[in-house]
Amino acid sequence: MDQLNIKAWEGRTDQQEGRITEGQAAEIHATLGAPHMPAPRDGSDMDPLWHWCAFNPTAPLAELARDGHPALGDFLPPVWLERRMWASGSLTFGAPLRVGERLTKRSVIRGVTEKQGKTGPMVFVSVDHKVYGERGLAIEERQDIVYLDIPDRFRAPAKHPLPANPVVHTRQPLSEALLFRYSALTFNAHRIHYDLPYAQEVEHYPGLVVHGPMQATWLITAAWRHKGRRPRHFDFRAVHPVFLTPVETRDLEIMGTEDEAGALLLCTGQNGHQGMQATALWEETV
């Protein structure tokens, strides 16, 4: 497979219909929500980023690759590199989506770029999504996916230290049950999140990998609680994997600092370094 074939996927479009039912909302809330708050009911506003559970992939088992992802070549290009990661994203929000309403997601592949990294070839696929609720356009989103070769051993990326004087600082307990539940909520069969022998012996990670989208959800929730209102814009970038192992701490730190304009600079942290970075902006800081 060469670059010309891959770049032919640029401009490809897709449309999906979905919704978050009251039952799904209860399950998401039981996994990610505040334990002292009731789960949202039909017609209630959804929490930010819950739409990631509304358009789950439904590829048959026979069409899954060995890593558990749906085989490529339909909407996403047939990249030959076996490791894939949701590297970063950016979202701008309108009116909140509501539990039970019909949702539509329209997607287009913005770009496909091949690069040579320090550890080998890399392919970046950037996808634009627009999510509509019954009140119109609710979310404009960019999703950046990166494809890599599986290395012969784990090579840790550069570590970014945690902020010294955060204005936001909470802890999120990690567990195998949590990772399993989030995989189930998103119908995500990627084996690095629940199959420890596969994660260690095939992809050479030191343990199970904590989902990037789940970390992003914790970060935007922390921003919302800190300001008391939902951000207008949110972007995030994975800078180091977060693991669930007997050695790693099982409390993930959620931290944030404010800049002079009032933007909130957030990160998850494990063992003294950052896992995911994010920025939350409100109307006055956009």
WOGI-V293571 format. One record per backbone hydrogen bond with DSSP energy under -1.0 kcal/mol. CO is the residue of the C=O (numbers start at 1). NH is the residue of the N-H. If there is no record, write none. Layout:
CO_NH + CO_NH
//
This chain:
2_6 + 3_7 + 6_9 + 7_10 + 9_12 + 12_109 + 14_107 + 16_105 + 18_103 + 20_100 + 21_25 + 22_26 + 23_27 + 24_28 + 25_29 + 26_30 + 28_32 + 29_33 + 34_37 + 41_44 + 44_99 + 47_50 + 49_52 + 50_53 + 51_54 + 60_63 + 61_64 + 63_71 + 65_68 + 67_191 + 69_65 + 76_73 + 77_79 + 83_148 + 85_87 + 85_146 + 87_238 + 88_144 + 89_236 + 90_142 + 91_234 + 92_140 + 97_46 + 98_101 + 99_43 + 103_18 + 104_132 + 105_16 + 106_130 + 107_14 + 108_128 + 109_11 + 111_126 + 113_124 + 115_122 + 120_117 + 122_115 + 123_147 + 124_113 + 125_145 + 126_110 + 126_111 + 127_143 + 128_108 + 129_141 + 130_106 + 131_138 + 131_139 + 132_104 + 133_136 + 136_133 + 138_94 + 139_131 + 140_92 + 141_129 + 142_90 + 143_127 + 144_87 + 144_88 + 145_125 + 146_85 + 147_123 + 148_83 + 160_274 + 168_256 + 170_254 + 172_252 + 175_179 + 176_180 + 177_181 + 178_182 + 179_183 + 180_184 + 181_185 + 182_186 + 183_188 + 184_187 + 190_193 + 191_194 + 191_195 + 192_209 + 195_199 + 196_200 + 197_201 + 198_202 + 198_203 + 199_205 + 208_244 + 211_215 + 212_216 + 213_217 + 214_218 + 215_219 + 216_220 + 217_221 + 218_222 + 219_223 + 220_224 + 221_225 + 222_226 + 223_227 + 224_228 + 232_93 + 233_281 + 234_91 + 235_279 + 236_89 + 237_277 + 242_210 + 244_208 + 250_174 + 252_172 + 253_269 + 254_170 + 255_267 + 256_167 + 256_168 + 257_265 + 259_262 + 263_259 + 264_280 + 265_257 + 266_278 + 267_255 + 268_275 + 269_253 + 270_273 + 272_162 + 273_270 + 275_239 + 275_240 + 276_268 + 277_237 + 278_266 + 279_235 + 280_264 + 281_232 + 281_233 + 282_285 + 282_286
//
